[in-house]
Amino acid sequence: MLERARRKNSVKVTFVLPADTPPAEVSVVGDFNDWRPGVHSVAPRKDGHRAVTVELPKGGTHPFRYLAAGDHWFNDDTADDQDGG
């Protein structure tokens, strides 16, 4: 699930996952972090989910995927563009 907060020149996007799916460390990797794992790792929230927020330039598309431990790549079914690296 993605949560968005629009700013004047950017958009804050929060990538949200259930607490235990998958039950391992997960990073959001995409063109905004040069497809580098570990730069944007999801962390527990008080509501029982895991999340990380990334501020992105307004008006563009930013392909991404999730990467879990064990080289397990997966997509977010609620997102528009997930192709890449």
C-alpha positions in Angstrom: 0.0 0.0 0.0 1.2 3.5 -0.8 0.3 6.7 1.2 1.0 10.0 -0.5 1.3 13.6 0.9 1.7 16.3 -1.7 4.0 19.2 -1.1 4.7 22.3 -3.3 7.6 20.7 -5.3 7.6 17.1 -4.1 5.5 14.2 -2.9 6.1 12.2 0.2 5.4 8.6 -0.5 5.1 6.1 2.3 5.6 2.5 1.4 3.5 0.3 3.8 3.7 -3.5 4.3 2.0 -5.8 6.8 4.2 -6.5 9.8 5.0 -10.1 8.8 4.6 -10.3 5.0 7.2 -11.3 4.2 8.7 -12.1 7.6 12.1 -10.7 6.9 14.0 -7.5 6.4 12.6 -5.5 3.4 13.9 -2.6 1.4 12.2 -0.4 -1.1 14.5 -0.1 -4.1 13.9 2.1 -7.2 15.2 4.7 -9.5 15.1 7.2 -6.6 17.9 5.4 -4.7 19.8 3.9 -7.7 18.3 0.5 -7.0 20.5 0.1 -3.8 19.1 -2.3 -1.2 19.2 -1.1 2.4 18.9 2.7 1.7 15.1 2.7 2.4 14.3 -0.2 4.7 10.8 -0.6 6.1 10.5 -0.2 9.9 7.7 -1.1 12.4 4.9 1.4 13.0 2.6 1.6 15.9 -0.4 0.5 13.8 1.2 -3.0 13.3 2.5 -2.3 9.8 6.0 -1.6 8.5 6.8 1.5 6.5 9.3 3.9 5.1 8.7 7.4 3.7 10.6 8.8 0.7 10.3 12.3 -0.7 10.2 12.3 -4.5 10.1 15.1 -7.1 6.6 16.1 -8.1 5.3 15.2 -11.6 7.4 12.1 -12.4 7.1 8.4 -12.3 9.5 6.4 -10.1 9.7 2.7 -10.8 10.4 0.5 -7.7 10.1 -2.9 -6.2 10.5 -4.4 -2.8 13.5 -6.6 -1.9 13.4 -9.0 1.0 16.1 -11.1 2.6 17.2 -14.0 0.5 17.0 -12.0 -2.8 13.2 -12.2 -2.8 11.9 -9.4 -5.1 8.1 -8.6 -5.0 5.7 -5.9 -6.2 3.1 -3.7 -4.6 -0.2 -4.5 -6.3 -1.6 -1.1 -5.4 1.2 0.8 -7.2 1.3 2.2 -10.8 4.9 1.5 -11.9 7.1 -1.2 -10.5 9.4 -2.2 -13.4 13.1 -1.9 -13.1 16.3 -3.1 -11.7 
